């Protein structure tokens, strides 16, 4: 099963200011703020939902095709993804814009000042999925993740017109989308991914009930935080899968992306939805135990040991046959 992952490609530049922002602000001068902060720590991390999901799938050996736009500064990041099993040949490289970038400073009270530069991400709308499909010999599923909104709409319409199954995954873009856009993006999706809060937001913005949405998508996959995940299909009993025990909680960033990577890898292997969700929950647990979205290491022995403990011998036997 060949899966393409469309979505943002970005880097995060995270800085730490040892003082408090509040101490630097003058109440009657807020209309003319001019400040700079001497920071004592900088972490540069790879990110973007498309790249995060593709990285996880690459770690599991399922050869994902990453579809998105980056800048001429993407070279080192591309090499990293290539080394970890991601097909990056369909990433569009802008001639004029840098790769999308999130720059954030956090103070001693954990307050944050951040900016997001979309950059080359705006050119994702110029990518045609037919070109991608022709290059790799066809696509069995396209995940349409958070990206340039025009790109998300174009990819969705192209999947419909070319009868390519697709998974809708709005995540961070839900906040800026209106009901008409969300209805367009989810109608006819084979899978609809969201967390529990986003689930309610989708229903509020579209005006559709949970039952009405289930009539318009093949499956609704809702992550429930520490409680795991629920998979629903109209007319069927819901499937619920819990999470493995965490060894520690280091950083929740990228946990949802990791679940999707594991779940999609399970689909690529041909296992059922319960088993795919178990793989997703196991990978998400490894990510929450690691600082950074792509800094975890996946060894077959460690993964299978914890998977067996969480889900039993029968589940492990089935997954072990696919994990390389």
Buried (B, 14 or more C-beta within 10 A) or exposed (E): EBBBBBBBBBBBBBBBBEBEBEEEEEEEEEEEEEEEBEBEEEEEBBBBBBBBBBBBBBBBBBBBBBBBBBBEBBEEBBEBBBEBBBBBEBBBBBEEBBBBBBBBBBBEEEEEBEEBBBBBBBBBBEBEBEEBBEEBEEBEBBBBBBBBBEBBBBBBEBBBEEEBBBBBBBBEBBEEBEEEBBBBBBBBBBBBBBBEEBBEBBBEBBEBEBEEBBEBBBBBBBBBEEEBBBBBBBEEEEBBBBBBEEEEEBBEBBBBBBBBBBBBBBBBBEBEBBBBBBBBBBBBBBBBBBEBBBEBEBEEEEBBEBBBEBBEEEBBEBBBEBBE
